[in-house]
Amino acid sequence: MTAVVTLTPNPSLDLSTTVDRVMPTHKLRCGAARRDPGGGGINVARVIRRLGGEVTAIYPCGGATGQLLAKLVEREHIVSRTSEMADETRQDFSVHEDTSGKQFRFVLPGPMVAEHEWRACLDTFAACAANADFVVGSGSLPPGAPPDFYARANRIVKSGRGKFLLDTSGPALKAALAEGVYLIKPSLRELCEAAGELLDGETEWIRACAGLVKDLRAEIVALTLGHRGALLVTRDRVIRAEPPPITPLSSVGAGDSFLGAAVWALAAGHDLADVLRFGVAAGSSAVLNPGTELAHPDDTRRLLDAVTIRELN
């Protein structure tokens, strides 16, 4: 397996629990709490490691929350390279309402980072990314980080042998696309934002993805479409994936699981059709699990054959 590095500038400690019913004012008695390491790149690393890949996770840590985060990452047998920050690492939490089956997700902002802190994160990243074949930047940017943070990371990767894959949105995505990246994994909403227009239907999705490739902003666009599957577009190929029929228990972690499995498949040398197949199977696996458990390798492999792949003209 070739070397994979992930970059998570705004990691989190993810807390999940259950409650009978969400109501205002009342004291709500919750079930047992589950704590998982979180943030886009860390989640991607967790999935890669579960599938048997070797990966190094780069992220900043702060305070007692950051120490617990690092311990949880280590518990999943992932190599960490961390930089320090003064404020506490953020926490997110989700609540599953038993009576309705609905999930409520609360995402807190990250700590304000000083210039020397985000530069320290990039320095740590540069030391590890030089020997990597695939480098994944994923997640939001913390307050204080510049919009071109991922663009700077992309330049570091381009100076070596690696390929930079990105999952983010807004100004951070726009700045990185201006540099030209190997792969982006937008949701439909994020693709609409990047294209500056509403995109209605498969023909328009393909047109927008192909436009990014034609303009040399990305070599590969992997568009995730939730229950409708995914679409992968390169200069030469358009591949559509339909997901297996499942009953989801959660809405957390599908995108990160998709990207983690796709990167694992790329690093293992799979064809792009199988890269997409692994991604959709892992994304489907993730929503079968409560909380922030992400994709399980046994479920991912079991669902592979149920993913329908079509090559489009």
N, C-alpha and C positions, 0 to 999 in steps of 0.2 A: 504494500500500500504506500502510495506517495505521501509526502508530508502535507498536512493540512493545518492551517492556523486560523483561529477565529478572533475577531476584534469586537468587543462589546464596550463602548464608551459610557453607557448608562445602565449598568447591571442592576439587578434587584434581588431581594429576598422575597420569594412568592409564598404567601400564606393562603391556604384554602380550607374551607370548612363547610358544614351543612347546617341547615336550620329547617324546622317544620314549615314556617311561613314567615316571610318578611313583612313586618308591620311597623308603622311609626310609633314612637313614644315608648312602647312596651320594651321591657328587658327581654332580649331574645336569647334563649338557651341554645347554644350551638353544639354540634358534634365535635369529635376530636379534631384537632388542627393538624394539618400537613404542611411541612415547610420544604420548599424546593429551591434550588438555585435558579435564577431567572435572568432575563435580558436576552435579546435576540441571538447574539453570537454564542452565549453560554448554552442556550437551548439547542442550537445547531450542533455544538460540540457534544452535548449529551447524546443526541441521536446518532451521530457518527460513531461515537465510542460504543454504543449499544449494538451497532451493526458490525462491530469488530475492527473499526478503523482506529488509527493512531492520530491524535489531534492535540494541539496545544491551544489553550484559551488565554487570551490577553484581555485584561480588564482592570480598572482602578478599584481600590478598596478603601473604605473609610469607617472607622469606629468599630463598635462591637458587632453591628450588623454586617459590616464587611468581613470581619473575622469569621463569623458564622457562615457567610456565603462561601468563603474560601474553603472551609471545612466540608461543606456540602458538595462542592465541586470535586474536592479530593476524594470524597467518599464514592464518587462515581468513576474513580480511576482515570480522571482527566488531569493532565499536566497543566498547571497554572503558571502564568507569569504576570505578576500584578505590579501596579504602581500605586503610590499612596495619595490619598486626598484627606483634607482636614475634616470635612463634614461626614456624617453618617451615610453609608450606602442606603439607597431608597428601599422601601418595601411596597409591594402590591398585594392585594388580597381579592379573593373571589369567594362567593357564597352560593351554594347550590340549594335552591328552595325545593324541599322534598314534595310538597303538595302539588306543585305545578310542573316540576321538572325544569324550571327556568334557572338560569345562572346569571348572577349579578357580579360584574367585574369592576373593581375600583383600582385605577392606575394613578399612582402618586407621581408628582414631578421629581426629577432627580435633584441632588444637591447642586448648588451653585459652585462651579469649578473656576479656579483662578487660572490665568494663562500658564503659569509654571506647572500646574497640575495636568492640564490636557496635553501640554508639550511632553511631560514626563511619560504619559500614556503612549504617545506616538513614538517616543524614544525606545520604550520597552518593546513596542510593536516592531520597530525597525530592526532591532537586534534579533528577533525571531523570524520575521518574514523573509529575510534574505535567502534562506534555504528552503522555503516552502514552495510547493508546486501549485497549491490552491489556497487562496486566502479569502476568507469570508468576513465582510463587515456587515453587521446586522443590528438593527434597533435604532431607537431615537438617540438624539444627542442631548446631553445634560445642559441645563442653563449655563451660559458662560462659554461654551465651546463654540468655535466659529462655524458658520454654515459649510465651509469647505473642508471640514475635518476629514471626511471620507475621501474627498478629492486629494488631500495631502497623503492619506494612506495609500491611495491608488498610485500616486507617483512613486512612493517608496517601493511598492510591489513591482511596478514597471521597470524600476532600475535593476531588478534582479531577474529571476527566471519564472516567477510566479504569474498566476492569473487571478484577477481580483473579481470577486462575486459580491453583489451588494443587495441588501434588502433594507430599504429605508424609504422615506417619503419627504415631500416638501422641498424646501431650499437645499437640504443636504443631498437629496437625490439629484436635483437639478445641477448642482455644482459638480458632482461626480460625473454625471452624464456628459458634461462639457469637456471632460478629460478623455472620455471613452473608456468603458469598462468591459470586461469579458462577458459577464452575465448579470442581469438584474432580475429580481423576482417580485414584480409589483402585484398587488391585488387589482381588481378592476377599478376601484376608486382611485388608487394611486396612479394607474395608467391614465385615467381620465384627467387627473391633475397634471400629469407630465405632458399630455397631449393638448391640454387647454380646451377640451371639449367633452361633451357627453358622448359616449360610445354605445350604440344600441345594436346588439347582435353580433354574431360571429364574424361577419364580413368586416365590420368596422373595427372589431378587436384585432383582427389580423392586419388590417391596413395600418393601425396605429403602431402595432409591434414592428411590422416591417419597416415603417418609417424611421423608427429608432435605429434599426439595423442599417438601413440605407444611409442614414446620416452619420454612421460610424460612432454613434453614441453607445452602442452595445453590440457585441457580437451575437449574443443569445438573449432573447427575452422569454422568460418562463412566467406566464401569466396564470395566477391561481384564481379560480372562479368558484370557490366554496363547493356547494353541493353539485355544481355543474362541471366539476373536474378542473382541467387545466389545458393550457395551450402553450406550445413551445415553437418559437419562430427563430430561424437563422436566415442567412443569405440564400441558402439553397433548399431549406426544408420548412414545412409547416406541419406540426404533429399535434393532433387533438387527442385528449385522454378523457374518457368517461369514467367516473368513479364507481366502485362497487355499491350495491344497495345495502345501506346500513342504517341503524337507528342511533343517532348521536346522543351521547350523554353530556357532552361538554362542547364549548366553542373555543377552548384555550389550546394553543400550541399547534394547531393544524399547519399554519404557514411555516413555523420554525421546523416542524417535523418534515414537511415537504422539502425544505431547502437542505436540511441535514442529510436526508436519504439521497437526494439528488447529488449533493456534493460527494457523498460516499461512493455513489455509483460512477460519477465522473472520475474520481481518483482511482477507482478499481478498473477503469478502462472500458466501461460499458458503452454501447451505442446510445445515441441521444434518445431513441425511442424507449429504451430500457431505463435511462436516466429519468425520463418523465414518468414511466410506469412505477418505478420505485418511489418517486416523490409523491405521487397520488396515493399509492398504497399506504405510505407512512402518514400522510395527512389524514387519511381515513382512519387509520389505526389510532391516531391521537384523540379523535373525538369520541372514540369508544370508551375512553378512560375518564374518570372524574378528576376534578382539580387540575393540577399542572403536571401530570405524569408524563405527557408527551407520548410519542409512538413507542410501542413495544416491538422488538424484533420478530417475535413469533407471529404476532398479529400482522405485521407488515408483510412478511413472506407468505402468510396464509392468504392475504388479500391480493397478492400480485396477479394471479391468473384471472381475477375478477375485474381487473382494470382493462377496459377496452381501448385499444390504440388504433387510430386511423391516420394515415398519411394523406394530407390534403394537397391539392395542386395550388 
